[in-house]
Amino acid sequence: MARGIERPNHPRHEYVRAPAGRMATLTIRNLDESLKTSLRIQAARHGHSMEEEVRSILRQALTPASPAAGLGSRLVSHFRDAAGELPLPERNVPRPPLDWDAPE
C-alpha cells in the first residue's frame, strides 16, 4: 500500500504523496472562535506560535505511544527499596474442619 494521505472524497479514492523532503500544508475551516482563542493562549503559554502549537498537538496525538510497563513491573519498581525479607509466622497444626451438622 502506498504511503500517503487517503482522500475519500477524491473521485478515484487515491493516495496523494507529498514529494520527499517537502512539508504538507493543512487548512482548517469552520474552527470555533473560542477554540482558536484557547489555542492562541496555550501557544503563548508554551512560547510557540499557533502553527507550532498545532504541530505539537498533532505530533503528540498521532505518534504511537511506547508500550507502558505492566502493573507487575510498575509495582516491583515502586516497592523495590521497601522490599526485603519479611519474617514468616510459625506454622501451626491446622484447625480441624468445621462440622456443620454438629449441634451448637
PyMOL commands that set and color helices and strands:
alter all, ss='L'
color gray80, all
select helices_A, chain A and resi 33-46+50-62+71-79
alter helices_A, ss='H'
color red, helices_A
select strands_A, chain A and resi 5-6+15-16
alter strands_A, ss='S'
color yellow, strands_A
deselect
rebuild
show_as cartoon
